[in-house]
Amino acid sequence: MSHQNLKPRKNAALLIIGDEILSGQTKDENINTIALFCTNIGIDLKEVRIAADELENIIISINELRKNYDYVFSTGGIGPTHDDITADAIAKAFNVELEINADAKAMLLNHSGDKQLSEGRLRMARIPKGATLIKNNVTGAPGFIIKNVYAMAGVPIIMQDMLKSIAPLLVQGERILSNKIMVGVGESKIALGLEKIQKAFENVKIGSYPQMGKFSSIILRSNDKIALEKSTKLVQSMVDELHVENNIILPSRI
Amino acid sequence: MSHQNLKPRKNAALLIIGDEILSGQTKDENINTIALFCTNIGIDLKEVRIAADELENIIISINELRKNYDYVFSTGGIGPTHDDITADAIAKAFNVELEINADAKAMLLNHSGDKQLSEGRLRMARIPKGATLIKNNVTGAPGFIIKNVYAMAGVPIIMQDMLKSIAPLLVQGERILSNKIMVGVGESKIALGLEKIQKAFENVKIGSYPQMGKFSSIILRSNDKIALEKSTKLVQSMVDELHVENNIILPSRI
């Protein structure tokens, strides 16, 4: 399918930096937020990594991901304590200095109303040279952008505030349209039928997900509205022929 | 520190296969379960990846992770539909045949009570050659183990059932001991003090995490009980000197 004025969609990876997620002490709350954020602005989130708070490790992940994807979002590790090493790692990954950024310092002073920054808060003004800042309306300490890497806070409420700031800076793609069909049988009963329909519609991605009990949800995703409608109709017919109750067809946004 | 009879701790990576997590349609529920599982049996979970349902992509991730870590746990993509391609990818990653496994077939027949498997359910008996099976008491369809890769279901209740089966097969390490201190100030106020204590205790990992409002939680982790107690006491003294209320000191398991 071709449309006029269609920009190619950008893809992205998310790097979550945090031992606390890997030890199980904290339950991640950012993956789903960023996944929905990307979906809503037409960016394909292709990979998520959760990495330990180890310098070498973060440098390697940043360098791999920034080469492989259009955008890299990172969360976590930009606070005031010794275990916050994201800015150090990203500076090293880009081979630039990590320096006290005057604007970041001003933002921190401005937010606290203090005349001077404590050593801890000053640490949060350390920004890789050449980066631009991402404003933080919650606690003042900024994130930063260097080339295609967007370093944000790990605290969900701050991260969400930062996402709002960066959204207008990203190249947004066509929204993926989707339909969701809930069917009152297990996946095995629809497997063959779905496979046939998938083969007939290359530009529709059909996924099937088991639900608790004897339900399956079928998700059809495409940026081609006509193909999506045609393939959804075929899935609907297949489902109707099963003569089960409780089928629900929902046009969904995801 | 050295202890007698101490086996070196094993590390692990988790690969979550699922477009539905990357699109935001489904919220992951397995990361935290597996993180706690590893912590509880003394295995270091070092990395988590979420990969799209794309064959080449899964093959690359499996091959990278199995070389870099002692264990690789995967979840998702072993169901009956066309988008379930984990078994295909892992067979390709190990360069072995993907074949109908007689034991897997028997498990599926046994669970359903049928005499014959539908084509969809038969798909779930396709197992990489040389793999051993992971029993699934919930729906019958097994996971599998090949070398250091453990392929499990994505549905949380089935995945949890499979974890129970594989636990006795893993080399369990010494449990990491930990203490948690909640302090009624923001992180900036404790940053310097914590850094000093961290420098004095190489074998204790001290993490600091901002909590909503003006709280911070400090987590000290170590397998050296004496060092953990000493460093915790120092953190406690530092916190006492702040003269804030609401400090709570908890010995915790994580």
Interface residues (C-beta under 8 A of the other chain):
Chain A: D19 E20 I21 L22 S23 G24 Q25 T26 K27 D28 I31 N32 A35 L36 F37 C38 T39 L45 K46 E47 V48 R49 I50 A51 A52 D53 G79 P80 T81 H82 D83 S118 E119 G120 R121 R123 M124 V155 I157 I176 E187 S188 K189 I190 A191 L192 L194 E195 Q198 K205 I206 G207 S208 Y209 P210 M212 I219 R221 S252 I254
Chain B: D19 E20 I21 L22 S23 G24 Q25 T26 K27 D28 I31 N32 A35 L36 F37 C38 T39 L45 K46 E47 V48 R49 I50 A51 A52 D53 G79 P80 T81 H82 D83 S118 E119 G120 R121 R123 M124 V155 I157 I176 E187 S188 K189 I190 A191 L192 L194 E195 Q198 K205 I206 G207 S208 Y209 P210 M212 I219 R221 S252 I254
